[in-house]
């Protein structure tokens, strides 16, 4: 071999491996000389739904109006996290939404699961059993009933017994409970409105009927407006619906008149500071049970060993995860664990 040919062979032998290395770097880093970014599809595939036992499909649900903020603020988080688990809220075909109508729709197989602010009743479970399944309730949060009054009313609080006497018509003037000489106007939504009214009748009125002086209001929003406009009015509702309001004030409640527990964290925010600053729930007193009127929020599930049961249980179990409990707390309810 000539000296020129030998030099050419040596040159080619050295240049070919370099070309292969540079080609590999071009493939890895891309034509632009920088590391290629993952595509949207790649990012989405890495953000997988990690909710245990959550089925795929469209699931109808509904029930308690107390759950409205949960449906608005929390359920979309689950929808974004697990887009193949689709929740579709249904109003009742007749009557107003509420815990009772939600359970009724569940028994009629119109809902996969329902949201309730009270336990199901024995007769409701019997109706479900006639359809071939039983009901199961899963508590996911703690709620309280707050008493709303006009800002100008000046009393330290009410006992549960006094609240009962006001709503059954035995106490009719604020002077009878340490206030000024002013007639009391008790407001309530009708019994058919849902779990809050049923809970109040069962646990505060001890199954007695509302007095003749009670006025019936369609919604909490309407009731709070009336309390603001009428110095003698009183109303009860789920604590997250009442405590942060600027137009009314929440009354401390006691089992006896020697110890009243406020539903808000002290010191109470004045009306002049609101809405820049809002009253917060007295979560510690709700959780400990020292606040006298508390209850659980439940997911009501069909026990039928079918996909509806799986959907309801998985939804409830997600609300019981650290993320779910944190979201419930931010929404104004008290975490149960």
N, C-alpha and C positions, 0 to 999 in steps of 0.2 A: 504494500500500500504506500502511495506517495505521501510526502509530508503534508501536502495541502489537504488530501482526503482525510488523513488522520486528524487533522485540526478540525475539519468540518464535523466529523463524527463526535468528537469530544464536545464541540459547541452544542450540537443537537441533544446530546445526552444530558447536558446541564440545563438547557432551556426548557425541555419538555416537562420535568417535574415542577418547575416554577410556574408554568402555564396551568398545570392541573391545580396547584394550590390557589392561584389567583382566581381560577374559575369557580372553585369551591367557595371562596370568600364572597365572590359576586352573587352566588346562589343564596348564601346565608343572609347577607346584608342587603341585597337588593340593588337595583340599578342606581339608586340615588346615593349609595355609599353610606346609608344609615340603617339601623335595625328596623325592619318592617314592623308596623303596629298591628295588633290583633284586630280582626274585623268585628263588627257589631254582633254578627252571628256567633263568633267565638266567645265574646263577652257574655252573651245571653246564655250560652250553653254551660258556662262555668257558674252562673247564678241559678242553680237548680233549686227547686222546691224541696225543703228539708223537713216539712211537717210530717210527723209520723202518721202513717196509715190514712193519709188524706186521699179520698177517691177522686177520679176525674169525672166531670159531667156538670150538668146544670141542676142546682138544687134550690127549690123554693123554700123560703123561710119567712118568718114574721112574728108578730105578737106584741109584747108590751111596748107602750109608748115611752116608758122609762129607758128603754134600750135605744132610743132614736139617736142619741149622740154616739153610741157604740157603732151603730150601723153607718153613721156619717163619717166618723173619724178613725175607727179601728178596722172595720171589715175591709175597707179599701187597701189597707196594708197587707192583709192576707191575700187579697185578689192580685195585688202586684207581685207578691212573693210566689204565689202559686196560681198562675193564670188559667190552668186547666181545671181548677176547682171554682166554678162560677156560682155565685150566690145571687138569687133573684128574689127581691122582696115583694111580697104579695099582701095587699090590703084584703080584708074580709069581703066576700061578695055582698054581704049586707051587714049593717051595724057598723060600729066604730072599732078601730084597732085597739087591742088590749091583750092582757095575758089570757083572759078567759076565751076571747074569740080566737086567739092564736092556738090554744090547746084544742078548741073545738075544730079548727081547720086541720090540725095535726091528726086528730082522731078520724076525720073524714078523708084522710090521705091527700089533702090539698097541699100540705107542707111536708118537707123532709124532716124538719125539726123546728121547734119554736123557742122563742125567747120570752122568759117570764119573770115577773117581779114577785111571784108568790109560788108556793108549792102547789102541785096539782091536788085536786080533791079526790077522795075515795070513789065518789060517783063517776068522776071523769075517767079514772083508771078502769072502772067496771065497764064503761062504754067502750073503752079501747079494747078490753078483753073480748067483748062481743064481736069486735072486728078481727080478732085473731092475734092480737099483740098486747103487751102491757106497756106502761109508761115508766120512764126512769128520769130522775132529775139530777143534774150535775151542778152544784153551786160553784160559781166562778168569781163572785165579787160580793162586797158588802155595801149596802145602801142604807140610808136613814131617811126618816120622814121629818121634814122641817116645817115649822109653823111660821107662816108669813103674816105680819101685821103692818099697819101704817107706821111710818117713821115718827109720827107725833104721839103715838101711844107710849105712855111711860109706866111700865110695870117691870119688875125684875125677872119675871118668867111665869110659867104655868106648870102645874103638875099634870100628870097624865089623867088623873081623876077629874081635874077641872076642865081639861080639853073634852073629855067624855061628856061632862055635864053641859058644856057649851053646845056641843053638837046634838045632844038629845033634848035640848030645850029647857034644862033645869036652871042653867045660868044664862041670863039674857041681857045683863048690863055689866059693863067693865068695872063699875063701882063694886060689884060683888067679889072681884078678884084683886082689889087694891088699886084700881084705876079711877078715872074720872067718871062722872055720871053721864054715860054715853051708851046707847043701845048697841048690842053686839049683832053684827050681821055675819053669820057663818056661811062660807061658800064651799061648795064641793062640786066635783064632776059627778054625773050619775053613776050608779052602781055598774051599769053596763059598760062604763068607760074602761074598766080594766083592773089590773091587779092591785094598784095603789089604793083604790077605793075599797076593794074587797079586803085588803090587808088592814086598812083603817077600821072598817066595820068589825072585823074579826078580833083584832088585837087591841084596839083603843076603845071602841064602843062596846066590846065584849058581846057582840051579836045583837045589840039593841038597834033600833031603827033611828034614822035621822029625825030630829024634831021638826015641827011644822014651820019653825022660823028659818030653816036652812034654805038657802037659795042655790039653785043648780046652774052650773056654768059649763059651757062646752069644752073649753080648753084652759090649760094652765096660763097661757099668755093672756087670755081674756080675764081670768081671775086675778092675776097680779095687777092688771090695769085697774080693776075695781078696788082692790085693796089700796092702791096708791091714791085713788080718787075719793074713797070713803073712809074717814078716820076710824069708824067702828068695825070695819071688816076684818075677817080672819080667814085664812086659807091654809091648806096643808098640801104638800107635794113632795116628790123625791128631792132630797137635799141638794144634789147638783143643779136642780132647776130653780132653787130658791136662794141658797146661801150667797152666790156671787152677784145677785141682782142689785141694782142701784136704786130701784124705785120702791122697794119694800125693805123691811128689816126682819131678820129671823129671831124668834124668841128662844131663850134658854128654856129647857124642859127638865123637870125633876120627877122622881118617884114620890118625893115628899117636898114640902115647901122650905125645907132647911138646906137643900142642895140642888141648885139648878145647874145643868150642864149645857153650855152653848153648843150649837151645831157647827160653829165657826171657830177658827183659831183666834185666841185673844191676843192683843186687844182688837175689838171690833172696828172695822173700817167705817168711818163716818160717811154720810151721803155726799158731803162736799169733796171728799177725796176720790170718789168713784166717778168715772170708770178708770181713771189713771191707776188706781189701786183697787183690787177686788178682795172681798172676804174669801178665805180658803176653808175647806172642810176640816173639821176637827177629827182627823182620821184616827188619831190615837184613842179617843173616847168612843168612836164608832167600833173600832176593832176590839177594844176591851169589853164592850157591852155596858160601859157606864152611862153612855147616852141611852135614854130609855126606849126609844122607838127605832130599832134597826131591823133589818131583814137581809136575806140573801137574794142575789139575782141568780136565776137558774137557766140552763139550757135543758129543755124538755125533749127527750129522745124516745123514739119508738124502739122497743125491744122485740125486733122481728128477725134478727140475724140476716138482714138484707142491707143493701147499699145505703138506704136512708139512715139506718142505725150507725153505720160506719161513718157517714158524713157528720152526723150530729155529735158523736163521741169525739171524732178527730177535731172538729171545730172547738168543742168545749176544752179538750186537752190542750189545744194551742193557746187558748185564753189563759190557761193555768201555767203556761211556761213563763220564765222570767220576762221575756219580751211582752207576752200578752198581759201579764200582771202590771208591768210598767206602763203600758198603753192605757189600761183601765184606770190606773191611778192618775195619769195625765188628763183623762177625760172627766175626772171628778168623782170617781168611785173609790172605794177602799179595797185594797188588795186583800185577798183571802189567804194568801200564802207568800 
